[in-house]
Amino acid sequence: MINIGPETLDRTVKQLVDSGEASIEEAYAIFAGYRLVIEIDAEYFEREDGQIALVTLVSLASRVFHGGVYVEGCEGTPLLLPLPLGETIEDAVIACGGRTDQAPTDVPRIRIGSACSRRAPFHIRVVFDGWRGGIVPADFADTLSHVDRPPAMPLAPVLAASIAVAEAFEYVRTKSPTVGHFPAGMSLWTPHERNWLTATDAGPVLSVLPEKLWLIGLGHVGQAYLWCLGLLPYDPSAPLQLVLQDTDVIGPSTPSTSILSNMSMVGHRKTREMAAWAERRGFRTAITERLFDADFCVASADPSVALCGLDNIPGRRALDKVGFGLVIEAGLGSRHDDFRSLRVHTLPGRRTADEIWKDAPATDAEHVPDEYKRLKAAGLLDQCGMTTLAGKAVGAAFVGCSAAAIAISELLRFLHGDGLNESIDLDLRAADHRSASPSKVEMTGFNPGFVFARQPGLP
């Protein structure tokens, strides 16, 4: 029996309910039929960027494809990544919610590797090189998929995997014959450019990484920040120092959108669980469990850079008032028709936080979906529960992971001498039609602090 309530409804399943396509029971049954196969060339098992793409694909897809995410041929390969996911790729796949038993043959497929013949109506490949990441049809001849190239910047395969899961989800939802038949992606080094597949500037090898960061909000986007940071090549002798801020506990619906949450964490504080994960990764952490607002004040010894994953306007409006030298914020769409959209902001900018985030309009009770009205009439929800459930955001983990990869890349670009973007807008249904607005704020005197990155090929 499905537990129906504001804190229990799967946030991605909620899309079908809010759009009027299905009742809650029907929506869960539909998602139970979603299955996916991930295939990977043997040589990519031996590469860190190939493994990053794989574990990110499994972690994101398992939250959408409830019928199973199958990975072919991963037995016995050592895990090269610093994430606390076990000793082998098979351990990591299972820890991320995947399956390694016999894969079905009649389901969508995502490939990590070189071009091949199509084996299913939906069959795409993730591709990544330098700071570029995206997807192409399985039989598309590209110039990025060569195993003799240097490893990609770690967030490029994260972005590629996020876009791939978004595309696979769009296919199972719509069965459109055009989905999966066109390239889609971007360069995290030059996000404004459209020619990501053929661009000659692949971006620099990471040489420095942020030394200290403050993470505000540890839900959908905040956990995606941690996932991305965990994949960066920190030297164990110079670990990332984190301050983690949140006031919430993990609820039954949290794992549907938050990449580091699982049902065993339900009822536990987000700060404690995320700090434990970060410590297992090798980072140093401090936590604060007070509300973030304009009364907050950053001390001189605190991190000067904040990554914000808040979904409330009062908190966002305080971001440029508490003393951070740089804030990078990622916001996501929340309705059934815009949840695949994202926007990244950097502050300071030409507009203040008050100007960017106006007061939210009052919720119109007439817009409560019919399904929630039916549940109230049946006595399964009261008036408050109906309104609260209707107001909960629709979300999908692959959107937050895309946003986090883009947001953290802004900071990495800044550390490597490039300018910031004041905002980046993107919809995963049309990733190539994004916009990026360069910041006009002078930041040359700001030093956020850095440590040197572990170089490729070193332990």
N, C-alpha and C positions, 0 to 999 in steps of 0.2 A: 504494500500500500504506500502511495506517495504521500510524504509529509508536506502539506501545503502551507506555506507561510512566508512572510517577508524575508526571513533570514534563511530559508531552506531552499527556495526555488533556484535551480541552476540558472545562472545569468545568461548563458548562451541559449539554452532551451527556451528561455523567456521570449526570445525573438519571435518564435512561431506563435506564441500565445498573444503577445502584444499586437502582432500584425493581423490577428484574427484568423489565422490559417488553421489553428488546431486548439483543442482543449489542452489542459495541462497533461492529462493522461495520454492523449494522442501525441503530444509533442515529445514526451519521454519515449514513447514507443517508436517514433520516427527516428530519434537520435540513436536508439538501441540498434537500429539497422545500418547505421553508418560504419563502414569498415575501410581500412586503408592499408596498403602494403608499401613499405620502404625498402628499396633495393640499393645496394652500394657496391661499387667496384672494389675488388680486393685491395688495390693499392691505396685507396682512400681510407681504408681501415688503419693504415700505418701513418696517416697524416693527422696532425692536430686539427687542421681546419676541416677535414672530412669528418672527424669525430665530433667536433663542435656542431656541424650541420646535423649530424645524426641524432645526438642527444637532444638538441633543440627541437628538431622535428618530432621526436617521440614525445617529449614533454608537453609540447603544445597540442599535437594531434590527439593525444590520449584524453584530453579534456573536451574534445569535440566529437571524435569518432568513438562513440560508446560501445560499438560492436566489436572493437578491437583494432589495435595498431600493430601490424606484424612486421618484423625485421628479418630479412633473409640472410643466413650465413654468417652470423657474428660470433660463433662459438670460439672461445679460447684466446681472442685477441686482447692484449693488454690495453688498459685504458691509459691514455697519455695525458689526459686533462687533469687539472688540479681540483676539480669539483669532488665533493665527498659522495661519490656514487658507486664505490666498489673498486675492485681490482681489474676487472675485465670489461670489455664492451658489453658482453651479455649481462653482467651485473648491472651496468648502467642502464641498459635498455629496460630491464625489469624494474629497476628502481624508479625509472621515469614513467612507468605505466604501460610499457610495451610488452609484446609477446614474441617469443622466439620459436613457437611451434609451427606446424605446417600452415603456410599462408594460403588463403583462398586465391582463386585465379580470376574471379569475375568482379573485381573491385578496383577503385582508383589506385594508381601507383605513382610514387614519387621516387626519382632516381638520384643518387649521388654518384656521378661518374661521367664517362664519355657518352657521346651520342649513340643511340641504338634504335632498333626498330620498335615501333609502338606495340605494346603488348595488351593494351586496354584502351577503350574509348577516351579515358582521361589518363594520360601518361606524360608527366613533365619531369624536368631535371632542375635541381638547384645548381647554380653556377656562382663562383666567387673568385675574385682575384684582386690583390691589393685591398683597396677600400670599397670595391664594387661587389654587389651581391644582387641576385635576382633569380628569375626562373625563365626557362625556355621549353618549348616542346621537346619530348624525348629524342626525336630524330633531327633536331635543329643543330646545324653545324656552327659551333661558336669557337672563339679564339681564347676563351678563358679556361677551359677544362683540360689543362695539361699538367700531368703529375710531376713534371720536372721543373715547374715554376716554384718560386719561393712561397712559403705559407701565406695565406691571406691574413690581413688584419682580423683579429678574432670576431669583431662585430659584423664583418661582411657575411660570413656564413650564418650568423644569427639572423640578420636581416633577410637573407635568402630563404632560410627555413620558415620564417614568419610569413613571408609573402606566399611561399608554397602552400602552407596550411590554409591560409586565407583563400587561395585559389581552389584548393581541393574542397573546402567547405562550400564555396560558391557553386562548385559543380554538383555536389550531392544535393544542395538545396534547390537548384534551378534546372539541372540537367541540360543547360544551354549547350548547343553543339560548338559554340565559339570559345567557351571557357577552357583554358589550358592550351590554346593553339597560337598564342602570341607571347613574345618576350615581355617581361615586366620586371623592373628593378631600378636601382639607382646607385650612384657613387656617394658614399658617405664623406668623401673628401671634397667633392664638388656637387653638392646636392641640387644646385640650380640647373645643372646641365642635363639635357635629355638623352645624349648619346652615350649612355653608360656602358653599353656593350662594346663600343669601338673607341672610347676615350683613351688617349695615349698616356694621360697623367693618372697613374694608378694610386698615387699618394705615397707618402714616405713609410718606411719601416718604423714601427713604434720604437722610440728610444727613451721616452720619458712617460710617466704615468702620474696621476694625481696622488699626492701624499696623504691628504686628509679630506674627508667629505662628510657632510651632514645630510642625511636622508630624512625627508619629511613625508610621512605617510608610507605605510608598509603593506598596502593592499595590492591591487591589480598592477599598477605601474611601479610602485615601490619595490615589489618582489622581482619584477622584471629588471629593474636597475641592479639589484643584487646579483641576479643571474648573469647579466652582462659583465659586471665588475669582476665576478668570480672567474670569468674566462680570460681576463687580461693577464699578460705575462709578468706578474709581480715576482720579484726575487724574494725567496723566503726570508732573507736577511733584512728586507725593507718592506714589511707588509703594509697594506692599506689600513689606515686608521679611520674608523667609522663612528659617527654618532647616529643612532637610530631613534626616531621619534614617532610615536603613535600612542593612541589611547584605547584602541579597540582590541577585542578578542577575535580569534578566528572562528567564524561561524560555519554552519553546514554548506552554505552557498559559496564560501570563499574559494575553495579549490577549483571551482569552475572557471575562474578568471586569473587566479594567482599562482604563478608557476612553481613556487616553492612550498605551497600548502598541500596538505593531504588530510584525510578524514581523522587520522590519529591525533591531529593537532587541534581539533575542534574544542572550543572552550578555553584554550590557552591564549595568553597575551601574544599579540603579534611581535612586540619587541623582543620577548624572551625567546620565541621560536626562531626568529630571524637572526638574533644575535648568536644563538647556538649554531645555526647553519654557517654563519660568517666565520665563527671561531673554528669550526671544523675545516673550513676552507683555508684557514691560516691567517685571517685578518684579526685586527684588534678592535674591540667594540666597547662603546659606552651607550647606555640607553637613557631616554627621558620619556616619561609617561604622563606629561602634562600637555594640555591643548596648545596647539600652535596658534598664536594670535599676535596682535600688534603690541601686547604687553610683554612679549618675549624680548630678550636682549642677548645678543651674541657677545661673548667675552673675547678678549684679544687672543687667548690661547686656543679658542675653538676653531674648527674648520671655517675657512672664509668662503667656501663654495658649498652651495646647497643644491641638491637634486630634489625637486618637489613632485610628489605623486598625489597631492590632495585632490579631492573631488568636490570641495565645498568652496563657495565664493568668499566668505569671510576670511578663511585661512589664506587663500590666494592673494587677497587684497593687502595682507600684511607682509608679503614676501619682500618688498623693498623698504620696509620700515624697521627692521630689527638688527641691521648691521652687517649682513653678508656682502662681500665684495662682488660676488657673481651668483646669480640664481638661474638654474635651468629647469624649466617647468614643462611637463607634458600633460596635455589634456586630451580626453577622448570623447567621441560621440557617445550618447547614452540612450538613444531611441532605437526602435527596431529598424528604422530606415537610415540611420546615420552612424551606427555603432562601429563601423569599419573605418571611420574618419579619425584623424588625429591632428593635433597642432602642438608644436614645440615653441616655447617662448624663452628668450633670455632677458634678464634684467641685470643692470639698468638698461633702459631703452628709451626711445623717443617718447613713449607713453608710460605713464606711471601704472602701477598695479591697479590703482583705483579706476584709472581710465580704461584699462583693458577689461577688467571684470566688473561690470555694472551689476546692480542688484538683480537677482533672478526674478522673473515674472511669477506671479502666483499660479499654482497648479489649477487647471480647469477641471472640475469634477466631471464635466461632460466627456472628457477624453479618457476616462477610465475604460479599459477594454471590456467588452461584453463578457468575457470569461470570468473576470473578477466579480462583475455584478451577479453572474450566475452563482458563483460560489457563496456570495453573501446571501442571496435568496435561499440557497440550500442550507444556510446555517453553518457553513464551513469557515466563513470569515465574518467578523463584525465590521462596522463602518470604518473604524480606525485601521483594522488589518487590511481591508480592501484598498483604502487610499494609500497606505504605506507600501503595499505590494505593487500597486500601479506606479508609484513614484520611484521604485528601485530601478537602477540603470540596467539596460541590456549591455552585455559585454562579452568579449572573447579574448582569451589569453594571447592569441597571436597578434592582436592589435596593440596591447600593452607592450609586448616584446619588441615590436617594430618601433614603437615610440621611444622605448628605452635605448635601443641601439642608436637611433638618430640623435637623441638628446646627449648621451654620453660621448658620441662622436664629435659633437660640438665642442665639448671640453677638451677632448684629445686633439682636435684640430687647433684649438687655441694654444695648447701647450706646445704644439709643434710649429708655432709661429704664424698661423693663419688667422683670419678674422672670424668673428662670430656672425651668425645670422640672428636677426631680431625675432624672426618667426619662420617656421617651415610648416606648410599645410600639405596634407596628403590624405587621399582616400584609397584604401587597399583594393578597391574595385577598379581603380584607374591610377595605379601608382606612377605611371609615366607623366601624368598630368598634374604634377605637384607644383607648388610655388615656394620660393625661398626669398626672403627680404634681408639683405645684408644690414648689419647693425652700423649705425653712424656714430656710436658712442666711443670715445677715445678710451682704450683700455691698456695702453702700452705701459702704464705705471703700475699695473696690478700684477702681483706675483702670488698665485694661488698655492705655491709649494708643489714640489714634484720629487719623485724618486726615479732612478734609472730602471728601465725595463730589462727583464731577462731576455737575452737575445736568442733567436731561433737556433735550435740544435744544441743548446746548453741545458743541463739538468736543472 
